[in-house]
Amino acid sequence: MGRRASVLALTLLLYLGVAGLFLLTVSSLGRGREAAFGFGPRVAVVEVEGMILDAEEVVHDLKAHRENPLVRAVVLRVNSPGGVVAPTQEIYQAIRRLRESGKPVVASLGAVAASGGYYIATAADEIYANPGTLTGSIGVIMQLANVESLMKKIGVEWVVVKAGAFKDMGNVGRPMTPEERRVLQALLDDVHGQFIAAVAEGRKLDRAEVVRFADGRVFTGTQAQSLKMIDKLGGFEDAIDAAGRLAGLAAPPRVLPPRRRFSIFDLVKNQIGLPSTAALARSLPVFKTPLYLMD
C-alpha cells in the first residue's frame, strides 16, 4: 500500500506540475492579442462569414459575450455579400442588445460587406473598412424565373390547384401578372425602407441623405467614408484597438478569438466537391426562397 500511495502521490505531483506549466504558458501568451484563456478583461471577436442564411450561431455568440463579465467589447468581423432578410435582422438586433448592455461593438469589414453584411455593421458603435473593401449595396432583391416556353418545348404542362389568388405567385411555369408584380414590389419596397431606416439610425444620418445612395450600388471603403457610411479606414487590428479604447482597456487589449466550429458535413463536402450552402440556396426554385439583402 505504501508503494502504491507513493506512485499515486508522484503521479499527482507530475500532473500538477504539468498543469501549472500550462497555465504559466497560457498566462504569458495572454499578454498578447490572441489570448483565448487566462484572466482579465478582453475584446471578443465574432465572425460573420459568407452568405447569411441563419442567425443562430452568431446570435448565440453575441449573447454569450453579453453575459460574460470578462468580455468588455466585441469586434464584429464581417466578410459577407449579404443574405436572407430575417436572419440578418436577428443579428442586427443581437448587436443592439449587446450595446445596450454597456459593451461597445466595433465592426471590421473584410473584403466585402455589402447589403446584409453592411446592414448588420450599422448596428455597431464604429465601422472600420479598408480602402478597397466593397460595401454598401443598400437594396433588396427577389429573382424569379419564367420557364414556360422551355416547358412547352419538352412537353411539360403545369397544373396548379390553389385557394387564394396569390398562392402560386412566382410560379415559374407562367408569366407574372401585373397584380402579382405590384404585390411583390410593395413587399420589396417595405423591406428596402426598413434597410434605409436602419442605416440612417445607425449612422446618425438623415433619411433623405441615405436615400441618395441607397440604390443598390456598392462602394469602396474610401467612397463609403466620404458618404459617412463608415467611420474610419483601417483593418482588423485597428478595429481591435478601437474596441479596447471604447471599453477603457489598456493597449493593446487582450483578445478572445472567435469560436471555431468543426463540421463533418463541411469536411466531406469539400473533399468530394459538393456546392456550398449558398450556391444550393441560390439554385432552389426561386418562388420558395425568401427575400435577400444581397449584392
Buried (B, 14 or more C-beta within 10 A) or exposed (E): EEEEEEEEEEEEEEEEEEEEEEEEEBBEBBEEBEBBEBEBBBBBBBBBEBBBBBBEBBBEBBBEBBEEEEBBBBBBBBBBBBBBBEBBBBBBBBBBBBBEEEBBBBBBBBEBBBBBBBBBBBBBBBBBBBEEBBBBBBBBBBEBEBBBEEBEEEEEEEEEEEEEEEEBBBBBBEEBEEEBEEBBEEEBEEBBBBBBEBBBBBBEBEEEBBBEBBEBEBBBBBBBBEBBBBBBBBBBBBBBBBBBBBBEBEEBBBBBEBBEEEEEEEEEBEEEEEEEBBEEBBEEEEEEBEBBBBB
